[in-house]
Amino acid sequence: MNPSRGIALKLGSVAFFLSLQTMVKAVSGHVPAGEAVFFRSLFALPVIFGWLAYEGRLHSALRTTNPWGHVSRGTVGVLAMTLSFSALGYLPLPEVTAIFYAAPIITVILAAIILGERVRMVRIGAVLAGLVGVLVILWPRLDGFSGEGDDALRAFGALLALIAACCMAVAKILVRKLVGIDPPSTVVIYASLTAICLSLLSLPFGWVWPTGNEFALLLGAGLAGGVGQLMLTTAYTHADASTIAPFDYSSMIFALIFGYIFFAELPTLQMLAGAGIVVFAGMVIIWREAQLGRDLSKSRAVSPPGG
């Protein structure tokens, strides 16, 4: 184990995933979300296949006894990705990132309902605090549902981001079941293959021919997703989940930097306050999972945030 290397790889993966979201946001005004999901998944495959072939694990990674489990997980993942990519077209990058922080909070709730996990007072308190933080983030957008124009569009984007966070939470629950049967590399491959196939169903609903710059951005998004996934999975082989999971929240730093540089976006104090509450709640949940001795490193290794 090499915790320093694990942390560095985790930070690198977060940077690549935020780069992916930045590139998708840059083309969102012209390229439909379903088409972006297709190219993101397609161009990630050469990176993933090349990595597994180099390590001599490609054949074993393609072998599974639970194909329909992977299809189910992939379907929910495609829905989460499509919704998150759509939300990026309506909201600032930091705000979408902050709303995605709701996913671990919702995962705790679903784990109690679906997996029968016991949730004691510490995690219950963290969940309630996290939900308050999410409400603080969303509050300025609620009036938009009764309005029109840009306010209504931003409210719609916030709703898409919140539903995407719920889908991410469901995907995490499904991943927890899958990694008990198959290795993380198998989960990653079948998630990408499922995304490619299902995203093609959106072809009749307005796909466009990308310009040269748009195609370069879509190619970059796919490669960034593949490299980010590789770094994320490798990070958890060098350090415990409790050590590097908190660095998920470094995504806000990258979102603020990328949002300002590429889109001239500035976060509101209310959004930052809400994000701070959700981050604190998430850190408490991570700490509590470590105290309980839960080994969630495998499921975390195949659960990139929002892309």
N, C-alpha and C positions, 0 to 999 in steps of 0.2 A: 504493500500500500504506500502511496505517495500523495498525502493530502494536498500539498502545494500544487502538484501537477493536476490533481483532480479539480481543484478550485480554478486554476488557470483554464483548463478545458471547459469547465462550466461557464465561466465568463465569456470565453470565446464563442461557445454555442449560443449564448444569449445575444451576443453582438450579431452573429450571423442570422438568427431568427428575426431580430429587429430590422436588419438590413433587408431580409425577405419581405417583411411587411411594408417597409418603406418603398421598395420597388413596386410592390403590388398597388400600393396607394397612388404611386405616380402614374400608373396606367389605368386607374379605376374610372376615370372620366370617359374612357372610350372602350376598354376591354371589359366584357361582362365577368362577373365573379366566377361563374362556372368554367369559363374558358381559362381564367387565371389559375383555378384549381388544377385543371388538366395539365397546363404547361409546368406549373410548380411541381406536380407529382412526376410528370414524365422526365423532366430534366434532372430530377433528384436521383432517379434510378441508376444512371451510369456511375455516379459517385458511390452509391450504396453497394451495387453489384461489384464494382472494382475493388472496393475495400474488402468485401467478403471473399472475393476470388483471391486476392493477395494473401489473405489469412487462411486460405484453404477451407473456408466454411460455407461456400456458396451452395454446394449440393445439400448439405445438412440443413441449411437455413430454409431451403425451399420445401423441406419435408415436414408435414404436419398431419396429425390425426384429428384435428378439429377445424376443418376448413370453414364450416358455417359460423363458428365462433369468430374467426378472423373477418368473415364477410360482415357480420353484425357490427364488430368493432369498427371496421373500415367504413361502413355506411354512416354510423354516427359521426365518425371523424370527418367524412366528406361534408356532412351537414354543418358541423362546427366550422370547418374551413371556409365553406361557401358563405356562411353568415358573417364570419369575422372579416373576410375580404370585402363583403358588401358594406359592412359597418365602416371600414376604412375610407370608403368613398364619401361618407357623410360627416364624420367626426375627426377632430384632431388626433394625431397618433398617440400623444400621451393619455388622452381621455379613453381611447379604446383600450390601451394597455392597462389602465387603472381598472376598468370594468372587468377585464379578463382576470384580474386578481380575485374575483368572486369565485372562480372555479374551484380552488382548494376548499373554500368554505362550503360550497354546495356538495363537494365530494364527501365531506364528513357526514352531512345529512343523509346522502344517498347510501353511504356505507352502513349507516345504522338501519336504514329501511330495507335495503336489498341484501346486504351481506350479514346483517344481524350483529354488527359490531356494537359493543357496549360503549356508550358515550357518557363519560362522567362530567362532573360540574365544570372542570377546567376547560374542557373542549366545548361544552355547551356555552359557557361564557364567551369563549373566543368566537364561536359561530355567531352569537347574538351581536357581539361587537363588530364583527365583519359585516354582517347584514346592515347594521347602522351606517358603517362606512360606505357601503355600496349605495345606500339611500342618499347619503350626503353628496356623493358624486352625481347621482342621477337627478337630484332634486331640481336643479336649474332647467333640466330638459322636460320636466313633467308638464309645464304650461304649454309646451309646443304641441301637445296632443289636441289641444282645443284651438290651436291657431292655424296658420297657413304659411306658405312660403318657406324661407330658410329655417325658421324655428321648428316647423312641422317636420322638415326633412331631418334635422338634427335629432329630434325626438325619436323619429323612426330609426335612425342610426343607432341611438342608444338602446332601443328595444332589441335591435338585431344583435348588438354586442352582448347584451345580457342573455339572450337566448343562446348565443354561441357559447358563452361561459357555462351555461347549463349543459349543453351538449358535450363540452370538454369534460365536465364532471362525470357524465355518463360514460364517456369513452375511457376515463381513468378507471372507473369501476370495472368495465369490461376487460381492460388491460390487466388489472389485478388477477382476474380469473385466468386469463390466457397465459401469463408468465409462470403460472404454476404448472403448465403443461408443456409449453414451447419456450425456447430461448428468445430473448428480446429481439435478436436479428430477424427471426421469423415473423414476429409481430410487425416490425418495421417494413419488411418487404411486402407482406400481404396488405398492409394499410396503404402503401403506395399503389400497388396493383389495383386494389379495389377503387381507390380514388380516381385512377386513370379511366377505368371502365365506367364508373357511375357518372363522372363529370361529362362524359360524352353524351349522356342523356339530355344535357342542357343545350346541345348543338342546335336544335330547331328554334331555340328561344333567343336568337339575336347574336350569335357569334359574329365577330368581325375579323377582317384581315389585318393583323397588327402592322403598324409602320415599322421601319427599320429600328428606330429607337425603342419602340414598344417591345419588339421581339427581343432585342438585347436585354431589356429590363426583365422580361419574362424568363429568358434563359438564365440571367443572373439570379433571379429569385429561386428558380429550381436548383441551381448549383449551390446557392447559399443554404437552402433547406437541406440538401444532401450532406454538405459539410457540417452544418449545425447539428444534424442528427448523429453523424459519426462522432463528433466531439462530445455530444451529450451522453451517448451510450458509453464511450470510452471513459468519460469522467467518473462514472460510477464504478469502474473497475479499479480506480486509484484511490477512492475515498468513500467513506460511509455516507449514506444519504443524509443523515443528520448534519454532517459537516458541510456539504455543498448545496443542499436544497435551499437554504436561505438566500443564496446568490441568484435565485430566480428573480428576486426583486430588484436586482441591478438593471433589469429591463427598463425601469422607469428612467434611469439615468440616460440610457441609450435613446429612449423614446423622446426625452426632452431635447437631447442634442440633435438627433436626426430631424425631429419635428421643426425645430427652430431653423436649422441650416437649410433644409430642402423645401419646407412649406411655410416658413415664417410664422409658425404656430407658437403661441405663448399660453401656458396653462393658467387657469384661475387659481386663486388661493383656496377657494372652496374645493376644487377638484383635488389639489394637493393635500388638503386636510383630510378629505375622504379617503384618498389613496393611503395616507399615513395610517389611518385607523385600520384599513383592511390589511396592510402590510404587517402591522403589529399583531393583528388577530392570526394571520397566517404563520407568523413566527412562533406564536404560542402553540399553535397546532403542531408545527414541526417539532418543537421542543417536547411536547407531550407524547408524540409518536415515538421519539427517541427514548423517553422515559419508560414507555411501555414495551420497548424492545421490538417494535414492529420493523420488519425488513421490507421496506418499500422501494429499495434501490432499483430493482428490476423494473417495476412499473413506472417509476420516475424516469428511468433511462429511455423510455420509448414514448414519453408524453410531452412533446414540445408545446409551448404555449402559443396558441392561436395561429399555427401554420404548419 
